[in-house]
Amino acid sequence: MPKDEEAPTPTKDRATDSPGTRGRRSRPAATPKDVQARRTARAADDRGGRAAPGAADADRDSGWLEGAEAVGAAESALPDEPEDTRPEDIRAATARTEGAGAEGARAGAVRAGGGAVVDGSSRIVAAAAEARTVGAAAPASRHKVAVLGAHLGGGMLAAVLARAGLDVVLVDSAHDASIPAGETTVPYTAEVFELLARRYGVPELAALGHFGQLPASVRAGSGLKSSIGFVYARPGARVRPHQKLQFNVPSEHGESHLYRPEVDAWVHRVAVGHGAKAPQGRPVLKDVRGEAGDFTVELADGSSVAAEFVVDMSGPDAPMLARLGPEPALRPLRHSSRVLTAHLRGVRPLERRVDPGPGGTAWTGGTTQVVFPGGWIQLVPFGSERDGDDALTSVAVSLDTKLWPQGSASAEEDFQELVRQFPDLAWQFEKATTVRPWTSAEPWQYAATAAAGPGFVVLDRSAVRCDFTLSRDVTLTAELVHEAAAHIVAAAAEDDWSVARFRGLESFQAALIEHSERLLGTALTATTDFRLWNAFCRVWLLHSMFAALSLKRARNDALASAGHPGQWRELGQHRGAGLWFPVYPGFVALFDDMDRLVRQVADNRMDAGAAAERIFGQLRQASFVPPLFGFGDPTDRYYNFTPLKRIKTLLWAKRRAPHMVRRVLTPGATVSPSVER
């Protein structure tokens, strides 16, 4: 895996030392019950604009005019071959984005795949001139698309749309920094980022899934993720030696822990570098008035911007939600949990108390979930020095409210009461101090009842909030940006912004929400017995691995048919189990069977041990599961995909695997060294 050798650990607590956050209390995360009250009080909530930790403060203060000097500076060509974006392309693109403000605009860019040179200088001058009208004293500037929410999802979408030639304005929301967001990736997440970069010609986005290719300033505050670990705890007892699992992440990407304030600020710079507009001073969203084709987005400083089409990704009290109909705009999901989140400093490294074992690596090298009946605590350490007593760690707790009802009005007191029941956790958090204040919500998960309206769509955090476990939050965001971009670019090409045009996007988002809901419900039930959790994790990891491999194959197939009218036709079609690209049906069937068995346990129609053995039996018998993975053996609790295992898996794939599985495991997928990073 790539090593982060040049990024020192910050010595200051970014979330407390920045001017924009010092002395302020974080708002509790909104629930569906809060929505109407938040709409009424939005003007009061907007007071003073939006706080953002660390590097994000400087980005906001710089305003649009500085960013306009960099428009087009990050434009770059992508290679024509259908393999992955090459590391040198990503390095060049990120370097251009990072240095754009100092170097100014560079003329000329080569459009991806087309080979046509575009005169960048004239576009930059025009964009800079237009930027001067986007201010408090100027009339509302008009744009084709307004993206509401300048977080990771909104920034990526604005970058893609601007790169496609659309006039897009990216508007900050008061919730961009205050609502906790996902901070981990898995190999499948990285493949979605890679697809965004390759399909839409924004190579910087691939770096989000390739930790070593992120700018050094972003890597310093984030961190490399080398493993996914699970530790099973029981109230009143120490962790048992055999009740641990660890999956060491394959080295194709270098998975990431994303410190979101800095990552989101960098993505905003990428969007501006590709031509997206941002209001001067970055005032936050206040409201939206008008109608399809003539919306006015009102900002907290009294200025406004106008747009034909609005993509609302601003948060749970999004202004476009009320336009979706008379029914409640947001609904709790059927399977829900209470979530507590915070950033802490001084969390003791778990490996000092719970030995990972001879087949494992230090827990602080990756993401760790401490699982217990009815919930889990996810630990995400940041920076390169994680095994010290002063490391910064993100903590996210998910609790089944039936087993863990709220015991205190304070999220922090609830957390302290929880960890006191587990000796190893009590030791781990004994000296931890709060950096980003605790937030909580019950229920945490929600979904919009619809997504498309006249001249607008409601997506991502305005339409859905899911659990952080298993990287679903970040993955879902990337998937929605990819699909939304295809619909919006096509609508702009035909100047058709009708509701019917976006029904497919609405269905796509609904299918992903349904999958996230199933995954959460299954996971919560699986926590009740280590045997069942052990089996559940194998199916989830297999699903994630082959989703990544299958998406990579689908992407390469599409890139190999460049110029064909149906080049991307195979992407976006619902295949079941949250998958939207060609995949071996056996993977979907395995996930569905696992979900069915766990639901029988939840309904007291099957014993947890019996369900676990049934799942392990299916893993042993499935013709598409490489035997070397050891997924069918409940005692094989460490997954390490060594170079020798790669070669043996490749030989197995060529000789015995079903044809569709062979296609994703042989050259052009990830096993072949010629396409690995």
Secondary structure, DSSP 8 states (H G I E B T S, - for coil): -----S----SS-HHHHSTTTTT--------GGGHHHHHHTHHHHTTT-----THHHHHHHHHHHHHHTTTTTT-----SSSS---HHHHHHHHHHHHHHHHH-----EE-TTT--EE-HHHHHHHHHHHHTTSSTTS--EEEEEEEE--SHHHHHHHHHHHHTT--EEEEB-TTTTTS----B--HHHHHHHHHHHHHHT-GGGGGGG-GGGS-HHHHHHSEEE-EEEEEE--TTS---TTSEEEEE--TTT-EEE--HHHHHHHHHHHHHHTT-B--TT--BEEEEEEETTEEEEEETTS-EEEEEEEEE-S-TT-TTGGGG-SS-SEEE-SS--EEEEEEEE----GGGTS---TT---GGGSEEEEEETTEEEEEEE-SS--SSTT-EEEEEEEE-TTTS----S-HHHHHHHHHTTSHHHHHHTTT-EEEEEEEEESS--EEES--EETTEEE-GGGTEE---GGGHHHHHHHHHHHHHHHHHHHHHHHT---TGGGHHHHHHHHHHHHHHHHHHHHHHHHTT-HHHHHHHHHHHHHHHHHHHHHHHHHHHHHHHTTT-TTTTTTSS---BTTB-S---HHHHHHHHHHHHHHHHHHTTSS-HHHHHHHHHHHHHH-TTS-GGG-TT-TT--EEE--HHHHHHHHHHHHHTS-HHHHHHHSTTSSSSTTT--
